[in-house]
Amino acid sequence: MEITPCTTDADYEAWRQVRIAVIPFERTQSLAELRAGDSPDRLLLLAREGGTVVGHGLAQRAESAASGGVIPRVLPEHRRRGVGTALLHRLADHVASLGLPMVRGSVDDEPSLLFAQRFGFAEVNREVEQTYVLASAPDVAPLPDGVEVVTAEDRPELWPGCFETFGREALGGFAVDTPLDVTLERWTRDWLGEPMFLALHDGEVVGCAGLGLDSDNPTRAENSLTAVRGDWRGRGLAIHLKQRTLAWAADHGIAEVYTWTQDGNAAMRSLNTRLGYATTRTGIQVARALPLA
C-alpha cells in the first residue's frame, strides 16, 4: 500500500471519485473548489494498492475551536485490510503538527462509528439530514415590512461585509459542543451559497439562505446557511428565505434539496418539517484528544 499527498489535477479528481463512491448522497466539491481550498494547513491523501486507488483522506484545521478535522475513507471492496487505520494515523499526525489538541471526524453508519470508537473517539454532536422533494415551485410567504432581498451575486460586497456582525452571530448560534471558529477567508469561501439570498433592512444583512449546487448531480442541491438575526426572528423571514430558495431550485430543474441540522437546533428542524422536509438520515460527529494512540 502507498499513501501519497494529492498534487496533480488527476490526483484531485481521483480523490473526488472516492468521495462520490462512498457518500453519493452528498454533493462533492468540484476540482476548482478543492483547488481553491489549498493551504499548508490542509492535507489531501490518496491510498493505492498496486497502483489502484483504494481510499483517500483529508486533514485540516476544523471550524470548531482548537480542533482539527480528519476524514479517512476506503472504498467498500478494499476495507478491513488496514487502509483506514494507516490513513487515520497519517491524518492525525498532520493535525498534531498544526499544534491542535483535539481531532474530530464525522460518521454516518454503524461500521464507521465502531471504527472510530476503536481509536478512542467518542460522540460529541449529532445532526439529522432532512430532504425536500420538489414536485413544483412552492408558494413563497410575504416578506416582513421594510425588508428587501438581494443576491450575493448582485451585491458581492455584502457577504464579506456582514461577517463581523451578522456572520459571527449566525455562527455562534450553532448547537455544537465547541464554538465555531471561522475566519473571514473561510466564511467567504465555504459558507456562501450559489445562489445566496440576503435579506436587508436599512442596508444591513438581517437574514440569509442559499443553495450549494451539485455539478455531479444537477437535480440535487444542499441548503447552505439559513440564518436570521436575533431581533428579526419570529416575523416569518426564515420561512420566506427558505421557500425562496426552494422556488429557485424548482425553477432551475432541481428535484431534491437536503439540509443538515444539529440535534439541538429544534427551531430549524421544526421549520423544515413545517415546510415539508422529511428526515432521511443521521450523522454523528466524534472527537478525541491528541496524540492518537
Solvent accessible surface area in square Angstrom, and as a share of the most:
residue,aa,sasa,rsa
1,M,117,0.52
2,E,96,0.43
3,I,28,0.14
4,T,38,0.22
5,P,65,0.41
6,C,13,0.07
7,T,90,0.52
8,T,71,0.41
9,D,75,0.39
10,A,76,0.59
11,D,20,0.10
12,Y,11,0.04
13,E,60,0.27
14,A,25,0.19
15,W,7,0.03
16,R,17,0.06
17,Q,89,0.39
18,V,4,0.02
19,R,38,0.14
20,I,47,0.24
21,A,58,0.45
22,V,34,0.19
23,I,13,0.07
24,P,90,0.57
25,F,43,0.18
26,E,39,0.18
27,R,52,0.19
28,T,4,0.02
29,Q,68,0.30
30,S,32,0.20
31,L,55,0.27
32,A,76,0.59
33,E,64,0.29
34,L,2,0.01
35,R,83,0.30
36,A,66,0.51
37,G,9,0.08
38,D,66,0.34
39,S,52,0.33
40,P,129,0.81
41,D,47,0.24
42,R,32,0.12
43,L,32,0.16
44,L,9,0.04
45,L,0,0.00
46,L,1,0.00
47,A,0,0.00
48,R,54,0.20
49,E,47,0.21
50,G,91,0.87
51,G,62,0.59
52,T,78,0.45
53,V,33,0.19
54,V,0,0.00
55,G,0,0.00
56,H,0,0.00
57,G,0,0.00
58,L,18,0.09
59,A,0,0.00
60,Q,45,0.20
61,R,95,0.35
62,A,19,0.15
63,E,38,0.17
64,S,11,0.07
65,A,34,0.26
66,A,59,0.46
67,S,2,0.01
68,G,0,0.00
69,G,15,0.14
70,V,4,0.02
71,I,53,0.27
72,P,37,0.23
73,R,31,0.11
74,V,13,0.08
75,L,26,0.13
76,P,79,0.50
77,E,120,0.54
78,H,32,0.14
79,R,106,0.39
80,R,228,0.83
81,R,134,0.49
82,G,39,0.37
83,V,2,0.01
84,G,13,0.13
85,T,40,0.23
86,A,29,0.22
87,L,0,0.00
88,L,4,0.02
89,H,63,0.28
90,R,94,0.34
91,L,0,0.00
92,A,2,0.01
93,D,94,0.49
94,H,32,0.14
95,V,0,0.00
96,A,47,0.37
97,S,85,0.55
98,L,37,0.19
99,G,65,0.63
100,L,18,0.09
101,P,76,0.48
102,M,61,0.27
103,V,0,0.00
104,R,9,0.03
105,G,12,0.12
106,S,83,0.54
107,V,17,0.10
108,D,59,0.30
109,D,67,0.35
110,E,105,0.47
111,P,84,0.53
112,S,40,0.26
113,L,25,0.12
114,L,95,0.47
115,F,51,0.21
116,A,7,0.06
117,Q,91,0.40
118,R,167,0.61
119,F,28,0.12
120,G,46,0.44
121,F,11,0.04
122,A,60,0.47
123,E,80,0.36
124,V,51,0.29
125,N,21,0.11
126,R,92,0.34
127,E,56,0.25
128,V,10,0.06
129,E,1,0.00
130,Q,3,0.01
131,T,11,0.06
132,Y,31,0.12
133,V,107,0.62
134,L,18,0.09
135,A,107,0.83
136,S,81,0.52
137,A,49,0.38
138,P,30,0.19
139,D,129,0.67
140,V,59,0.34
141,A,31,0.24
142,P,117,0.73
143,L,53,0.26
144,P,20,0.13
145,D,140,0.72
146,G,58,0.56
147,V,15,0.09
148,E,98,0.44
149,V,21,0.12
150,V,28,0.16
151,T,30,0.17
152,A,7,0.05
153,E,156,0.70
154,D,106,0.55
155,R,91,0.33
156,P,90,0.57
157,E,92,0.41
158,L,20,0.10
159,W,2,0.01
160,P,52,0.33
161,G,60,0.58
162,C,8,0.05
163,F,4,0.02
164,E,114,0.51
165,T,100,0.58
166,F,4,0.01
167,G,0,0.00
168,R,116,0.42
169,E,73,0.33
170,A,11,0.09
171,L,11,0.05
172,G,65,0.62
173,G,55,0.53
174,F,50,0.21
175,A,40,0.31
176,V,45,0.26
177,D,73,0.38
178,T,30,0.18
179,P,99,0.62
180,L,39,0.19
181,D,89,0.46
182,V,5,0.03
183,T,72,0.42
184,L,88,0.44
185,E,117,0.53
186,R,40,0.14
187,W,0,0.00
188,T,54,0.32
189,R,85,0.31
190,D,62,0.32
191,W,37,0.13
192,L,71,0.35
193,G,8,0.08
194,E,118,0.53
195,P,20,0.13
196,M,2,0.01
197,F,14,0.06
198,L,0,0.00
199,A,0,0.00
200,L,3,0.02
201,H,55,0.25
202,D,129,0.67
203,G,50,0.48
204,E,99,0.45
205,V,8,0.05
206,V,0,0.00
207,G,0,0.00
208,C,0,0.00
209,A,0,0.00
210,G,0,0.00
211,L,0,0.00
212,G,16,0.15
213,L,55,0.27
214,D,11,0.06
215,S,85,0.55
216,D,66,0.34
217,N,55,0.28
218,P,93,0.59
219,T,69,0.40
220,R,30,0.11
221,A,1,0.00
222,E,45,0.20
223,N,10,0.05
224,S,29,0.19
225,L,20,0.10
226,T,19,0.11
227,A,13,0.10
228,V,11,0.06
229,R,55,0.20
230,G,36,0.35
231,D,81,0.42
232,W,13,0.05
233,R,140,0.51
234,G,88,0.84
235,R,129,0.47
236,G,29,0.28
237,L,2,0.01
238,A,25,0.19
239,I,32,0.16
240,H,11,0.05
241,L,0,0.00
242,K,2,0.01
243,Q,31,0.14
244,R,76,0.28
245,T,0,0.00
246,L,1,0.01
247,A,17,0.13
248,W,61,0.21
249,A,0,0.00
250,A,28,0.22
251,D,109,0.56
252,H,104,0.47
253,G,54,0.52
254,I,11,0.06
255,A,49,0.38
256,E,48,0.21
257,V,0,0.00
258,Y,1,0.00
259,T,10,0.06
260,W,47,0.16
261,T,4,0.02
262,Q,22,0.10
263,D,67,0.35
264,G,57,0.55
265,N,43,0.22
266,A,72,0.56
267,A,81,0.63
268,M,34,0.15
269,R,67,0.24
270,S,60,0.38
271,L,15,0.07
272,N,0,0.00
273,T,86,0.50
274,R,168,0.61
275,L,28,0.14
276,G,49,0.47
277,Y,8,0.03
278,A,59,0.46
279,T,84,0.49
280,T,71,0.41
281,R,81,0.30
282,T,52,0.30
283,G,7,0.07
284,I,22,0.11
285,Q,50,0.22
286,V,3,0.02
287,A,6,0.04
288,R,48,0.18
289,A,56,0.43
290,L,29,0.14
291,P,110,0.69
292,L,24,0.12
293,A,110,0.85
